[in-house]
Amino acid sequence: MKEFKIGDKVIVKKKFWKIKSNIYALDGMRKLAGRTLEVVFVNSNGDVRTKQDDSNDNTSWYWDKNWVELYTETSKEITWETLKWKDVLVDESGNEQMVLLVANDLLFLSEYNEFNEADNWYHKQELQREGYTIKQATPVEEPKETIEVGGYTYKLVK
């Protein structure tokens, strides 16, 4: 049985509503299929409550444990269809702009290389035509378990 814990990142399965459950899939939940969410509560039967990732309010959703899967860095590549708040776009010159808001095919972006300052609205197709690419997450390197100093190997303790 899958065991989730508070703070885990989970991905909502595509067409999760077709998986049998005693939980009713609301329309607001369906739009989150394929999205990455953070677990804020785990029920004794393993079902989870998540906060909505692109919201600054306290919106949360209750998911059947079979509707979500644990997120890993290699779980999913970011695409133009899955862009969300805090994803980063790169223009042909290497300048980066952060996605501040997504409204269907419109993106509200930050200033170039200034993620705390707003710029303007852009259509996804416009950005693609202008050569923008999506900066993918970089996998985090596993920490070393040993270190070598002066010819001696030491085990690192967490």
Secondary structure by P-SEA (a helix, b strand, c coil): cccccccbbbbbccccccccccccccaaaaaaccbbbbbccccccccccccccccccbbbbbbcccccccccccccccccccccccbbbbccccbbbbbccccccccccccccccccccccccaaaaaaacccccccccccccccccccccbbbbbcc
